[in-house]
Amino acid sequence: MMTTIMRNVDIFKAMESWAPLNLAYDWDNVGLQIGSFHKPVKKVMVTLDVLETTVDEAIENDVDLIIAHHPLLFKPLKQVNVDTPKGIIIQKLLQNNISVYAAHTNLDSANGGVNDMLCDLLDVQNTEILDQNTVEKLVKLAVFVPKTHAGEVRDAMSENGAGHIGNYSHCTFQSPGQGTFKPLEGTDPYIGTQGDVAFVDEVKIETIMPQSKLSPVLAAMMTAHPYEEAAYDIYPVENSGTAYGIGRIGTLSQESTLETLCEQVKTAFNVPSVRVTGDLAKKVSKVAILGGSGEKYINKAKKMGADVYITGDMTFHVAQDAQEMGLSIIDPGHHVEKVMKDYVKSFLENYFTSDELEISISKANTEPFQFI
């Protein structure tokens, strides 16, 4: 039995099918941080941060690839000085041939990403995006195929990202017709003979897809198509694609007091304490959530009708501003984004069925604060 060799790029493609790199903010640095796209990989470790303790844990467990939420290389490096903490981390990674990949604001923005994870744990329902940053551009592909090969070509396109609408796949429209062509000298036609006009019963298959999927869909279509030269058209469309952005706003499954919600946050996010502003007896039902540092979105949260905004790294004056506008704040800290570890592990285990790939969660504690 042949063993499939898994490489880093296979893991990267899986992550990017969920959290495409183009969803990241332009100030972010996502994707490969250290290592190689083509390095074989058997052991993957998921972590929130890449600190020296994380790297030591990876070395001890013979990990090939670390997938992190927070980028190891966030600000540009002017030198790799191995006498500094960052330099020591980079040196250890390179010496032990460990690659690092980061999915940061792209995983925040993705459907089912960090902010949806937080909503899921708090049972916040009917969510909307708090701050939309992009809307997928859509294109329509129309291809003309011999009737005998219509199913094969349609399936190839659909399996590579075309024709997905909501919870439906293989969404196409087909119309019959007759194609004509005359093979000239030097051709090797699948149908017809050189010098004669051929008449072929064909099907026109039309389907819509995100522009980002166009290249793999075209490649799959051409591979499945029987002709030397497939006839196809690509149209831009004005339909709105899927919207993406950071933060979510929705309603609690059951109205509660602000104090009760604080306790729920502590339990759901596994934190020992939270900072809170506002009347603890206040009834709250509409909740905005943004993992990480979200203080600059207080006005958006208030405008969208939030009773309370859950986010980390809230500073003194911004908290006062929120209080003055009647928006309660619950700050459970930045580290609650650690919820991504379980979800990413589960995603990769469902994506890859091979026993050759072992996925673990880092046990290293990267929370810098202690609560006393």
Disulfide bonds with the S-S distance in Angstrom:
none
